[in-house]
Amino acid sequence: MDIHLEFERKWRLRELPDLPWTRTLRIRQGYISQGSRWVRIRETLLDDGGATYILCRKVRKGAMPVEMETPVSADAFALLWTLCSRNSLEKVRREWLDPLGRLWEFDEYAGTLQGLITLELELPSLDVPVTLPDAVSAVLIAELTGDPAWSNRALASTGLPSNY
């Protein structure tokens, strides 16, 4: 099991910026309710035709966000997927590795979220300063960091926020 702290900033974009993509992934993820808590399952289809399947639980340890991930089989993913009901989404993720070695994740959503494009950047802590590349600034609509209405879980279960 992979356990790590997660500090993420998130932005909404008008369109994809012109950047040299490192790779493109197709992602399908769903959320299984456990009362007031959720578990996420994710299928990631890789450029080379392979696939990964992950079960994830996000919790808070004090003020720290902790993400616990464990791989599951394709069969286990298929079984768990049936429990997601309508709490799911699909997206194409394009990754860009910047000159500092940071991985920028650009998500273009499908289905009822068609037209939504977001950017996520994981950081060692939220107080790390971030300067957006010019290509990103040119297509920026707003920062979404910390707004629960724009979390992937909220998007999967309730759709686009009213302020879309």
Secondary structure as UniProt FT lines:
FT   STRAND          2..5
FT   STRAND          7..13
FT   STRAND          23..34
FT   TURN            35..36
FT   STRAND          37..45
FT   TURN            47..48
FT   STRAND          51..61
FT   TURN            62..63
FT   STRAND          64..71
FT   HELIX           74..81
FT   TURN            82..83
FT   TURN            85..86
FT   STRAND          88..97
FT   TURN            99..100
FT   STRAND          103..109
FT   HELIX           111..113
FT   TURN            114..115
FT   STRAND          117..123
FT   TURN            126..127
FT   HELIX           134..137
FT   TURN            138..139
FT   STRAND          140..143
FT   TURN            145..146
FT   HELIX           148..150
FT   HELIX           152..158
FT   TURN            162..163
//
